[in-house]
Amino acid sequence: MRSTHYLGKVTLAASIATSLVLSGTVLASSAVGQDTPAAAVAPAIVFLDQGSAWTDAARSDFYSRDQGSQMIPFAWLAALSAADGQPFLGDQLARYGYLPNPGADLPVGFTKAGPAGQEMAGMTCAACHTRQISVGPQQYRVDGGPALVDFQALLSDMLDAVDRVCATDATFAAFAATVLGANAPKKKVTQFRQDVDLWYLRENALRTGAYPTPLWGVGRLDAVSMIFDRLAGLDLGKSPSYLIQSNIKLADAPVRYPFLWNAPKQDYTQWPGFAANGSDIYGLARNTGEVVGVFGKFRPRKSIFHLFGIDFLNNGTPNETSVQFDGLLKLENLVKLIGAPKWPFAIDSTLAARGQAIFNLPDSQGGCASCHGVTPGIKRLPGQSTWATPLLDVGTDTRQYDILARESDPGVLKGAHIPFLTKPIKNPATTFSLLGVAVGGAILQSGSWVPAIWHDLGAKPNPNMSMAIQAPMPSDDVKKALDDSFNEAAAAPADGKHRYESRVLFGIWATAPYLHNGSVASLADLLRPASQRAASFKVGAAYDTQAVGLAAVQPGLNSDRVTTGCEDLNSGNSRCGHEFGTTLSDADKLALLEYLKML
């Protein structure tokens, strides 16, 4: 184990009360809030040991692999200015916490894809799942870790930037000249204005209907709401806007970004555990739904000539889906290569051994292994082994279940269904069922389920034949797997429980803040009763190696996380619940924390 910084032993109470003042990345400005200490030469970033399979080539692919996200035309984005008049991309979006990607036009996790001159800027997995933490001036990269970024501020500022160029004829003329060239034909400029206005109409409809106040802040977003709102609000209406404004609901159940290592091995996934998981067909469904939430183009239409009466893909038309199924399959395989990050600091091996014994105690005695240990899970199609992911109600915030119960006008998907498996969509329909049919239908029509199944079996499809020709009729097992990826019964349990996934804790030290909604600053704080946890704290990159989580002082990009107690369990920000290990002695807590650093 490499030892680059050792802080010694202190009591648990002292470690929490006197968290070290640790510096973060120095940026020129902030989307939320940050200090700007004097510039200094920073040491080279340390890329943490995440296993021999996680190579430089794999990392580079993960950082920029296209999944079909189309946020905004790249030429538009490059021509926009920030509020201070500087180029919007001048700092590669570092002011929002995104990480530089040397040699690329966009930061880590952003894509530039499409024909030359028509490239679209989009996002891929790494934008939300690459983390950088700091101890003193030293920065540590955690690939697959929860990003410390302000996504909502980026979206709002981008909308404001487009609004500014549309404010007057003169400002728009200058924008058009930059994007199209100084002597662009009037007809082309007119069409360009219509395109910009339509983009703004759609994205601003989402802002006015969905973006909450206060903001989600650094390191969080309401992912389920954003997927629901983009599908039901922006994709299922009538041309040309495809809007159904009434379907856009407030995105007020923010969660922290999950860590990705070992995610493909879980037998259930998503924070509420509504999705079966554990093989490539389930990963494909999960990731297709995710693309819908991050600017994937998806415009299904009625068609008696297509699967289930709906053309989900619109191939060969201007509304052809942008989802890159091949890219999604490759990204899932890249995620399988990401290992849990190894603690880069010194470990007290004697103390950690004592902590391991505590970890393995029954949960009634403060142990963790019964919920968070590695045990065999459900075998998933086509016979893949998994890790068990218990779904438990441990008294944490309940707001996400309200989101899962929302209903929408199905628009073009009214009547759609998967024969012999789901019932025809009615009006209104649960938005959850709309997402399940949309994702399942798109995967079945595309034939992308074929390479997903074949990869797990160790076989390869014929690259010279279309997927549809090689497997024209998906089996009932395949259709059921897709349906189980969006299990409506799990999303709305009859017993009224609010269950969330309990994951294996490898690398947990690098993923603060904790609980699904990011309401607890450190593992040390999580070992306290909810009534004694911090009611508010700052979220940023500065790391406390003693409390094992966020440092109390965040000199870089940061936002305030204000939580509620158990009296308001449905706030979306409750720090209540998971009161395991809270009765351990201070000495036992320190030992357990030392062991958790090693996982």
Buried (B, 14 or more C-beta within 10 A) or exposed (E): EEEEEEEEEEEBEEBBEEBBEBBBBBBEBBBBBBBEEEEEEEEEBBBBBBEEEBEEEBBBBBBBBBBBBBBBBBBBBBBBBBEEEEEBBEBBBBBBBBBBBEEBBBBBBBBBBBEEEEBBBBBBBBBBBBBBBBBBBBBBBBBBBBBBBBBBBBBBBBBBBBEBBBEEEEEBEEBBBBBBEEEBEEEEBEEBBEEBEBBBEBBBBBBEBBBBEEBBBBBBBBBBBBBBBBBBBBBBBEEEEBBBEEBBBBBBBBBBBBBBBBBBBBBBBBBBBBBBBBBBBBBBBBBBBBBBBBBBBBBBBEEEEBBBBBBBBBEEEEBEBBBBBBBBBBBBBBBBBBBBBBBBBBBBEEBBEBBBEBBEBEBEEBBBBBBBBEEEBBEBBBEBEBBBBBBBBBBBBBBBBBBBEBBBBBBBBBBBBBEEEBEBBEEBBBBBBBBBBBBBBBBBBBBBBBBBBBBBEEEEBEEEEEBBEEBEEBEEEBBBBBBBBBBBEBBBBEEEEBBBBBBBBBBBBBBBBBBBBBBBBBBBBBBBEBEEBBEEBBBBBBBBBBBBBBBBBBBBBBBBBEBBBBEBBBBBBBBBBBBBBBEBEEEBBBBBBBBBBBB
